[in-house]
Amino acid sequence: MRWSGQAINTVEPQALPGLARLNNLVRSVQTPEFAGITFHEILAKTALNKIPGSVAALPYGYTINPYRGCSHACVYCFARQTHTYLDLDAGKDFDAQLVVKVNVAEVLAKELARPSWGRHPVALGTNTDPYQRAEGRYSLMPGIIEALVGSGTPFSILTKGSLLRRDLPALKEASKRVSIDLALSIAVFDDELQQSVEPGTPTTKARLATVSAVREAGLHCSVFLMPILPYLTDTKAHLDEALRQVKASGATTVLYTALHLRPGAKEWFFSWLSHAHPELVDQYARMYYGKNSYAPKEYRSWLAARMQPLIRAHGLLRGTDDPLASGVRGAAIGMSRSADGERVAHRPIIREELAPELGLRALGESFGGGQPTLF
């Protein structure tokens, strides 16, 4: 790295207590190219995170997170609470104190080379985005893709990052050997609102162009139209225009769900809402009261009744997986391998926009309900 001159003393406040205790922290780095962001480079002990109960609840068994924290800075991001396990806060620290697993590809290759590895489906993008801006500097994904393909492991990638286009040649070649699912998360089709609620992400136009690039490369691509924000992006006009643009991009499948707010994300979202749209605070407070993370069942049913005719009208296919689990249902994630190497289909988690308790409970065990595998 040419950042060697930018290293800072990791026992200073910038490193923060949780990171200072780690015995695998290499250094902390700041650079003018990423003003306001500190990268904490660590040597990962593991790369694969096993999802508890995944065979029954989720269509994939393992995840990979090359980064912790995310400069996309989406105010609603459900993964914010995971930062508190490092004594970092779920708000600004999640956006600006980023953990980088600099050796993740090497560790992954060793894990996948074990005789016991069953080539189970692996998902990337379930916690933080593997194609956030830092990937342009660290280039961890090419090594990860190479390791997965070399072991015959099917995988999916969900991203908001247009940097995915850099790796399309490798992904196209990889698709000849293993099943791959790709998806872009594109939630807001109003430029001003998009930059307010997702200030660190590429524009909606740039992400739609990435979908088109994926399709031009001969690969399938889903769009995750999520979260749909009550009173902000749930009008018929907004959804109709969104689906029109999704269809025009060449996307093969669309998945959607209403905003859900877990602890950590809820507080940060309401802080944003009170400044950006104070007139909506009371309505949101009634919808997401107390410990309730989901929009009311009545709202989700209303949203389904609005969305389903629009999806049909635009000639799009609706995904059958649980959007909240962030996994793409398709050839890769819908299949795993048994001990004898046979491909085994997983069942869908939900079929309507109602509370997916089963899937979220399993996901919560990994990301929110207890101490997750951090490194």
N, C-alpha and C positions, 0 to 999 in steps of 0.2 A: 504494500500500500504506500502511496506517496503522502499519506497523512502522518508519517512518523513524527514530524515536527509539531503536529497538532495535539499530541497526547497530553492529557492532563493528569494530575495526581489523583488517583482514584480514592484516596482517603479524605479528599476534600468534600465539601457539601454536595458538589455536582454528582458524586458517585452515589450518595444516599446510603443509609445504613444497610438495607437489605442486600445491595450489591457488594458493599464493602466486606460483607461476611463470606462471600462466595470464594471458594478456593480455586475456581476455574476462570476467574476474571483476568483477562490479559491486560487490557488497558481501556481507558475511556478517551474518546476522540471527539473533538469539535472542529468544525471547518467552516469558513465563510460561505462555501457552496450550500450548506444546510444551516443557515442562520437560526439560532435558537434551539437547535437539536443537539443532543449529546448521544453518541453511539457508544455503548458498552460492549466491547468485543469479548466473547467468552469462548472457551473450548467446551463444546457440548459433550456430555457423557453418553447421551443417547440421542437418536434422531427420530425414531418411531415412537409414537404415543398410542398405546392400546386403549380403545374405547371400552369401558366396562359394559358387559351385556350387549355388545354390538351385534352379535349374530341375530338376536331376537328383536332388537329395537332399531338399529340403524343399518343402512345398506352398505356401510363400509366399516372395517374393523380397526383401521389405524389412520392416524393423521401425522403430518409433518409440518412443523412451524419453524421455518428458518429464522424468523424474527419474532420478538415479543414487543408489544407496543406497535403503533402504526401512525405514520405521519399523514395519512389520509385525514385524520382528525374528525371523523364522522361523529356528530354529537350523539347519535343514537347507538353506537356500536356496543353490542352485547358483551364483547370480550373485555371491556374496560375493567371489570372487577378483578380479572386475573392479575393485573398489575399490583394489586395490594399484597399479593403473596411475597413480593420483594420489598415491602415497605415503601412502595411507590403509590401515589394517589391515582385514582381512576379517572381523573380529569386531565389537567395539563400534562402531568407526567406521562400518561399513556400516549399522548401526542408527541412528546418531546424527549423522553428518556427511553431510547430504543435499545433493546438487547439484540445483538447480532451473533449468531452461532457460526463463527467463521469456518469451522471445520465440519459443518453438518454433512456435506456430501461424502467426505471420507468416512465418517462414522456410519452413515447410512449404508454405504457400500459394504462395510464389514457386517452390519446386521443382516443385510439381505443375502449375504453369502453363507449364512449359517444353514446347515442341513435341515434344521427345524422350520425354516421359513416356508410358509405355505402359500406364498404369492397371493395374499389376501388383498382386496382392494384398499388403496391408500388415497386419502383426500388431502389436498392442499388448499388453503384458504378458508379453513373452518374457524380459525381463531383470529389471526391477523393476516394481512395480505402479503403473499410471497412476491408480488410485483409492485410493492410500494416503491417510492423514489429511491430508497437506499439500495435496492437491487441493481440499479444502474451503476452503482459504485462497487458493490461487493460481488455481484455475479455469482450467486449461490445456486440459482435454479438450473443452469446448464449441467452442473455436476449432479444435482439431484435427479434430473430427468435421465441422465446417462446411467446412473445407478439403478433406477427403477426399471428402465428398459433392459439393461443388461441382465437383470434377475428375472425377467419375464413377469413383472408385477404390474397389473392394471392400476390406473390412477386417474384422478380428476383434479382439475384446477379451477377454482373460482376466484375471480379477481376483479378489481375496479381499475387495474393498471393497464394503460396502453402499452407498457413495456413488454407485455406478452408477445407483441409482434416481433420482437428481436429473436425469440426462440421458435418461431413458427417453422423454419426449415427443419430444426431438430425434432419438433413435435410431429411434423408430417412424416418424417422417416420413422419416428418411434411408433406411429400408428400402424405401420406395416408389421410390427412385431407384437405389440400389446394393445389392449383396448384402452382408449383414452376418452375422457369426457372433458370438454372445455365450456366455461360459462363466464359471461360478463355480468357483473352486478350493476344495473343502471336503474336508479330509483326515481330520479327527479328530472322532469323535462321542462323545467323553467330555469333559465340560466342564472338569474339572480338568486333564487331560492337554493339552487344546487350549490352555488359557491358559498352560501351562508351556512348550510347544514353539513356540507362535505368540503370544507375549504382547502384541503390538501389533495383532492382527487383530480384526475384529468376531467376535462369537460364532458358533458353528455355526448356532444358531437364526436369527440375523440374516441370515446368508448364504443359508440356505434360504428365508427370507422374500423375499430379493432375487430368487431364482430364480422364486418364485411371482409376484412383481411383473412380472418380464420376460415370463412366460407370459401374465399377465393383459393385458399391453400388446399381445398378439398376436404376440410374437416367440419364436423358438425359443431354447432355452437348454440348454447342456450342463453337466454337472458333472464336474470333474476330481477323482476320488477318489484323490488322490495328494499326497505319497507314502504308501504303506502301510508302516507301521513294523514290522519284524519283532519278534515277541514282545510288541508293544504294541497294535497295531491290526489284527492279522491273524487274530484268532480268528474262528471261524465266527459266533459270537454278535454280535461287533462289526460284522463286515461285513454280516451279514444285517440288523441294525438300521439300519446306514448306508444300505443300498440301499432299505430300506423308507421311510426319511425322504426320500431322494432322489426316489423314485417319488411320494411324497405331495406333494412340492413342485411337481410338474408337469414336471420336467426331461425333455427329450426324448432325451438321450443321456448315457451315462456312460463315462468313460475312466479307466483306472487303471494304476498301475505300482508296483513296489516301490521303496523308498528307494534312491537312488544318491547317493554322496558324493564330490564332486570336491575337489581341493585347496582349502583355504580353508574350505569348508563342512565338510569332514571333521574338521578340528581343532576347529572351533567346536562341532560336534555332539557330539564325544566329550567336550569340556569340560562341556557340558550333561548328557550321559549320566552322567558320573562323579559328578555331584551329585544328579541326579534319580533315576537308576536304576543305582546302582553294581553291582547284581547282574547287570546285562546287559552290562557292559563286555567281559568275556571273549568272550561269544558274538558280539558285534558285531565285536570285533577279529579273530575268525576269519573272519567274513564279508567284512569290508572291509579285508583285510590289505594292507600295502604300498601300491602305486599302484593297486590295484584299486578302481574307483569303483562297480562294480555288485554287487548281491547275486548270489550264485552262481547259475549256470544252473539247478541242481537246485531251488533255492528259487523262482526265477521260474516254473519249470514247475509246481511244487507250488501256487504261488499262482494260476496260471492255471486249474488243475484245480479249485481251490476257488471261484474267482470266477465262472467261466463259467456253472455251473448256477444260482448265486444271481442273476446278472443275468437269466437266462432266467425264473427263478421269479418275479421281480418285474416281469416284462413290460417291461424296459428294453432299449433298443438300445445296443449297444456301439460306441463310436467306432472308426474304422479307421485313425486317424492315430497317429503316434508321440507318446505323451504327453510324453516327455522334451523334445521340441522345443517344447512349449508352444503349438503351433498347433492351432486347432480345425478339424477336417475338415468342410467343409460347402460351401454354395453359394458363399461368398466365397472361402475359402482354397483350395478345391479347383479353382478356376478362375483363369486369368490371361488376358491378352490378347496376341495376337501383334501384330507390327508393323502388320498391316492391320486390326486391331481385332477379329478373330475370337476368341471365347472358347475357351481351350484347357484341357483337363482335365489335372491332375497325378495321377500314380499314388500310391497309398498307400506309406508308407515301410516299415511293418512290419505284420504281421498277428497276431503272438503276442507274449507278454511275454518275449521273448528280447532279448539285447543288441542295441540298434539302432545298430550301429557306423557305418553310413552316415550316418544323420541326425545323430548326435552328433559325428561328425568334421566335418561341415559347420558345425554350430552352434558347435563348439569353435573353428573358425577365426575365427568372428566374436566370440565372447565369452571364450574361454579359451585358445586355442592361439596367440595372438599379440596384438599391439597392436590393440585394437578402435578403431572410430570413436567417440570419446568425445563430441565436440561438433560 
